[in-house]
Amino acid sequence: MSYPLARPSKTIPPATRERLARLLAEYRRKPDALLTALYLVQAECNCLSDEVLTELADILEMPKSVIYEVTTFYALYSTRPQGTNIIMVCQNLCCFLRGTDDVIMAFARELGIQPGQTTADGRFTLRPVECLAACERAPAVQINERLMGPITPADVPQLIAEYRR
């Protein structure tokens, strides 16, 4: 089944709209593609801004409020611009008990930002998140697609140096 996409875009690039059309063709109902569509659009647009969410709601024929709820529920998505490298530090119970607060502060010191912020050069965003589903690696850190742990504050300078290269 093929779905035509709504009006021409000023926020989602045409190539991304084409990828969305191919994605939607794989689903029986448009809303079933929501999580994957959000991931795809965020990868292309950097963040899920209000304009992007409005356009995506039109494409998926869903209420924008529902899309916004999903976007803000999952740590994977962001409504604010992000750095090239997204550092997510788990702060759930297992990680907390194994020192995640010290790891978060080590990243903050190394990057010169506070948790939730992006560096001035746009290279790093530090995001404490509720759960990375990696309790066996506590404290767990995910940088972009790479999940790692256990991480200690002493590991942080080397990790940052690796991603600065």
Secondary structure by P-SEA (a helix, b strand, c coil): cccccccccccccaaaaaaaaaaaaaccccccaaaaaaaaaaaaaccccaaaaaaaaaaacccaaaaaaaaaacccccccccccbbbbbbccaaaaaacaaaaaaaaaaaaccccccccccccbbbbbcccccccccccbbbccccccccccccaaaaaaaaaac
